[in-house]
Amino acid sequence: MIYHSPIFRTVGGLRFASDTAAKLVDRGHKVVIITHSYGDRTGVRYLANGIKVYYVPFWVVYRESALPTVFSFFPILRQIVLRERIDIVHGHGSLSAFCQEGLLHAKTMGLKTCFTDHSLFGFADAASILTNKLLKFTLSDVDHVICVSHTCKENTVLRAALDPFTVSAIPNALVSKDFRPADSPPPTSTITIVVISRLFPNKGCDLLVATIPRICAQHENVRFLIGGSGPKAIDLEQMIEKNVLQDRVEMLGPIRHEDVRNVMIRGQIYLHASLTEAFGTVIVEAASCGLYVVCTQVGGIPEVLPREMTVFAKPEEDDIVAATSRAIHAIKSGTVRPEMFHDQIRQMYSWTDVAERTEKVYDGIMRLRSSRLIDRLKRYYGCGVWAGKLFVLCAVIDYLLMMFLEFWWPRRNIDVARDWPRKRVVRKESPSQTDAEGSPVIGPEERNGWVSDMQDQE
């Protein structure tokens, strides 16, 4: 199996690929991750559990996205696939050029493919229209799609014109032991509101600029901790200077993922003012750390946490101020006990559960028959009057490139890499999982558990 994604994100991003990969390895699978280079980090590295990571030296153009090249990645991907004996290529992210190109090349090679979408997109602006058209091209030939929430599932089905039965909703999770509450809750004499996010317009930074001065004016004992980086950081700094809030609003700058918990336990309330969100892993982390969550009721956020852990607000200035005030009064009066949230979150979200459900998707994919080239071309041709012809041309060129690579560098001349010796842990099969709508996630019949042993592959 192979994960194909930018796996190291800035604050507020997702760790779906690396965390799920670790649990899949525990369940006896082989996982290889391909991502673009990070600075001078190129070549092959190893993560925990023997997960091999290929850092491909491609240019990064914007927000950790590699420069689209369409065909130049094919020779490298073919080498990795043949060396590592890959069965499934799993791509992450609608805006990842690596993902889009990797899925196209994988289908050309006859591999099974899966795609995970973590974001919501609109339908009106030019950028969304272009993204949706490219996504329709890629996903028209993908075997299965995973979305992180049911709202994200509906959005992806509409954007790419997919059959809903080929799309599953599998949420993100967290390592609960890494997000424990503070040993002693902070005093309520001063209420600290924490904001950790990428400081971009879609994350509601303009709402923060408008609401923070009003909240500080209404509540004298409130202070803010803001972590993250982005183009909107300067607007927040100007707001602090304009309203003379240097002693009440602290800008922390970029925060490493392993330091998020240390920042969160300094507060009692987490404010999440995002304008669009497919899931919102950061609010799960905040609740696990014992923070009362104030968040906008957008996208898939209402699916994430139960009502007793959150105060919802419309993505409007007045409503966010009112919701934050209600949360402050609830903390002061003791009507909520956020320090009790951790045990509930630990039972609700687990990467082990995510890996089990993902594994059932993989099992269903492996039972599907491979598509013939003519069938693939028919699907691409139906993507639009002009776009369909362009997509067919891309697929044909990709196929001819594969034939050239088979002649120029035959697969018999490519060395097979040795597998990392690993221990297959004993596990018990859980009952067949169903999604929140009651429809089962595709999967095979229950299988026997793994036998504990050590394998040393030749």
N, C-alpha and C positions, 0 to 999 in steps of 0.2 A: 504494500500500500504506500501511497505517497501523498503528502500534504504539500500544497503548492501555494504559498502565500507569504506576504510580508508578515513575519511572526512577532517582531518586536515593535510595539506601538508606543506612542507617547501617552501621557496620562489621559485616562478616559477611554482608551482604546480597548481592544479585545485580545485575549490570549487563548482563543478557542483552539487554534491549531496545535500549539505546543502542549497545552494541558490535556486535551483529548488524546493527543498522540501518546503521552506518557501512560495513560490508562489503557489504551489499545495494546501497547507493548506488554503491560501487565497481564493482559488477556491472551497473550501468545502470538500476537501479530507482529510483523515487521513494518516499521514506519520509517520512511525517508522524507525529509523536508527539503524543499527547494525554495530559496528566497534570493533576492538581490543582495549585492554586497552592501555592507554598512561601513563606510569609511575605508579603512585599510583591512577590514575583515573580509577576506575572500578565501576561496578554496573549500576544503572539507573540514568540518569540526564535528565533535560529538557532544550531545547533551546527556542528561541523566538517562539511565536504562539503556544506553547504547543507541540512542536515536541519532542517526547520521544527518547532518545538515550540510547542504551544498549552497555556498554563497557564490552566486554567479555574478561576475563583474559586469553589470549593466549600469548605465547612467541612471541616476535618480533625478527626476525633473521637478516633482512637486509633492510635498507631504508624503514622503516615503513611497512614491509611485515610480516605477521604472519607465524608461522611455519606450514607447511602443515601437516594435520593429517588425511585427507580423511573422516573418519567416526566419530571421537570423537566429532565433532561439532553438529552432528545430534540431540542428545537429547536436547541440549540447544536451537537449532533453532526450534525444534518441540514445545517446551514449549512456546517460544515467539510467534510463528505463531498462536497457539491455544489461547493463552491469549489475543492477540491483534486482533484476527479475520482477519488475513491477506488474501488478495485476490491475490496480485501480488508481486513477489520478483524481485527486479531490482538490478542487480550486476554491479559493475564498476571496470574496470581494468583487462587487460589480465594477469598480473603477480600477482594478488591478490588471495592468496589461499582461503581467506574467500569467495571471489566471486565465484570461481570455485566450491568449496564444497557446498556453499549455493544454487547455481542453481541446482546442482545434487539432493540435498535433497528436494528442493522445487518441482521438477518434480516428484520425488518419492511420495510425498504427494498429487500430483494432482493439484498443484497450477499453475497459469500462471506465466511465466517468461519473463524477458527482460534483455538485456545486453547492456552496453554502453562501447565503446572502445575509449580511449583517446590517444593512442600511435600508432606509426608505427614500424614495425619490418621487418627484412630482411628474406631471405630464404636460406642463404648459411651456416652461422656459426652454430655450434652445439647448442648453447643456443636458437637461433631462431627456429631451427628445432624442438627441444623439446617443446618449447612454442607453436608453431603452431599446433603440434600434440595434445597437451592437449586442446588447444582452439577448435580444430575440434571436439574433444570428447564432450566438454561442449556445444558448440553452435549447434551441430547436433540435439539437443532436446530442444533448446530455441525457444520461440514463436516469438520473434522479436529482432532485433539488431539495436542500435542507434550508429552512428559514428559522430564525431565532425566536420568533413569536408568530401568533396567528395573524396579527396585523401585518407583519412583514410578509407572511405567506400570501395574504390577499393582494398586497402591493406587487409582489413579484409575479404572481399569476397574471395580473392585469398588464403589467409592463411587458412581459415576454410572451403573452398569449399562450400560457401553458395549460396542460390538463391538470386540474387540482389534485387528481389521484397520484400524480407523479411528484408531488411536493409534500414534504413532512415538516412539521413544526417541532424542533428540538431546541429548548432554551439553552442559554449559556449557564455557567455555574461559577463557583469559586472554591478555593481551598479554605474552608472555614477556620482552620486552626491558624491561618495567617491573618485573620481579621477578628481577633478576640476583643471583647470590651476591655476598658481599663480596669485594673484591679480595684480602684476606688473611683466612683463617678466624680466628675468635676463639680465643684460647688455651684449651686443655682443662683448665688448672689450676682454673678455675671454670666450672662448667656452668650456662649460662643457659637456662631453660625459658620459652618465650614462649607466652602465651595471648592471642588477639585474638578477641573474640566479643561479640555482644549479651548482656548480663548478665541473662538471663531464665531461669526455671526449666527450660524445655525444652532449653536449651543446656548443662545439666549443672552449673550454678553450685553447687548443693548438694553435688555430688561434689567440686568444687574446694575448697569450704570444708572438707570432711572429709579430703581427701587431701593438700593442700599441707602442713599441719603434720607429717604422718607422713613425707612425702618429705624435708622439711627436717631432721627428726630423724634419719633414716637416712643422709643424705648431707650432710656439713658444708660441702662446697664447691659447693652448689647454691643458685641464686637464681632468682626468678621475675619476669617482666615481664608485667603484666596490662593489656591495653588494651580499651576498650569502655565502654559505659554501659548502665544499665538498673536495674530495681528491686532486683536482687540485689547491686548494688555495695556497699550498706551492710552486707550479711552478710559480704562479703569483708573489708571494713574492720574489722568487729568481730572477725573471725577473726585478722587481723593484730595487733590490739591485745591480744587475749586471750593469744596465744601469743608475744608480744613478737618479731615478725618484721619490724619496720619496716626493718631493715637488709638483709633478704633478699627481701622481696616489695615490688615497686614498682607502685603503681597509676598508670596513665598517663592514665586518663580516655578520652573520645571521641577517636578517631583518624581523620583524613581518609584517604580511600582512597589518595591519592597519597603519603601518609606511611607506609603499611603496610610497604613494603619496608625503609624506614630502621629500623623497629622490629625487624623479623624478623631482619635480618642481625646484630643484637646478640646473638643466641642460637644455640644448636646444636640444640635440640630444640623441636618445637612440640607442645603438648598440646591435644587436642581431645576434650572429655569430653561431647559432646552426647548427649542421650537419644533424639533423633530427627533424621534428616537425609536429605533426598532426594538430595543430591549432595555438597555440601561443597566449594565453590569455594575456601574459605580454605586447605584442606589442600593443594590443588594449588599455590596461591600460596606456601605455606610450603616445599613440596618444591622449587619452582623457585628459591627464595631459598637453597637449600642446607641446609635444616633436616631432621633426622630426625623423622618424624611418629609420635607416639603418639596413637591415636584409638580410640574405642569402635566396636565392630563392630555398628553399627546401621544400619537403612535401606539407602540406596544407597552408603554409604561403601566397602564392600569392592569395588565396581566401579571406584573412582576411580583408585587408585594400585596399582602392582605391589607384591608382598610385600617386595622388598628395600628399599623406601622407607618402610615402615611397621611399627609394632609394634601389633598389635590387642589390645584388652582388652574384657572384658565390661563393661557399664555398672554396675559394682559397685566399691565402695571398695577392697577388697583387691586385685582384679584390676588396677585402674588403678595402684595403688602398685607392684605387681609388674612390670607392663609398663613403667612409667617407669624403674624400677631397671634393667631389662634394657637399655633404651635408653641410660641413663647409662653402664653398663659397656661397651656397644658403642662409644660415642663415645670413651671413655677408652682403650680397647684398640686403637682404629683399625680394627676389623673392618668398619666401614661408612665410605664416603666420600661424605657428603651433598653435597659441593661438585660432584660429578659428576652430580647429579640434574637440573640445569638443562637440559642438552642433551637428555636423555630427555623431559622435560616439553615442551620446545619442539617435539619431533616428535610428541608424543601429542595435544596440545591446540592448536587454532588457531581463531580466529573466522572465518577464511576457510572452513574446512571446515564449521563450523556454518552459515554463510550458504549454502554450496552445498547442504547437505542441506535446509535450510529452504526454499530456492528450489524444490527438487523437490517438496516438500509443496505449495507454492503452485501450482505448475504442475498438479499433480493436482487441486487444488481448483477451479481455473479450468475444468477439463474437465467438472465436474459440472453437472447441470441444476439450475436454481433450483426450490425447493419451492413448491408452491401453498399458499395459506393453509389450506385444508382439511386438507392433509397435515401441516402444522405443528401444527394444533389436535389432530389425532389423536395425534401424538407426545406433546404436552403432557398430553392426557387420560389417557394411560397411565402417568403419573408417580405415581399414587396415588388412593385412593378420594376423599379430600377435597382433597388437594393438587393433583390433576390438574384438578379443576374450578376451583380458584383460579388455576392457571397458565393455563388456557384464558381465563379472564376477563381476566387481565393482557395476554395476547396480543391479544385482541379490542380492549381499550381502547387498546393501543399502535397497532393498525392504524387505529382511528378517529381517533386523534390525528395519525397521519401524513396521513390524508385531509384533516383540518382544516388542517394546516400547508400542504399542497399548495394549498388554496383561499386561505388567509390570506396566504401568502407563496409564490407560484408559483416554481418553480425557474428559470423564464425570467428572473425579476427578480433572481436571485442572480448576482453577478459571479464569473467564473472567475479564480482567482489565477494569476499568472504563475509558471512554474516557474523554479527556480534553474538558471542555465546550468551545465552539468556536462560533464565529460569521461568518455566511456565507455572504460574501459580494456580493452585486448586481453586476453582470457583463453582458456585452453584448457579444453575440457570434460573433466572427470575421469570415470573409469569409473563405472558405476552403483553407488551406495553401498548397502551392506547393513548392517543392525543386528547387534548382537552375537549374536543368535539365528539369524542367517543369512537372515532374511526381508528382502526388498528394501524400501527406503524408496520410496514411490510417486513417480514422476517421469516426465517425457516422454522421447521419443526424444532422442538427442544433437543439439544445435543448433549452428549456426555460432557462432564467437566474435564478440565485439563488435568493431567497427571503431573505432579511435582517432579521435575527432573532437570538436569543440566544438559544442554545440548552444545556440543562443540562442532560447529559446522566446518566442513572442509573448505 
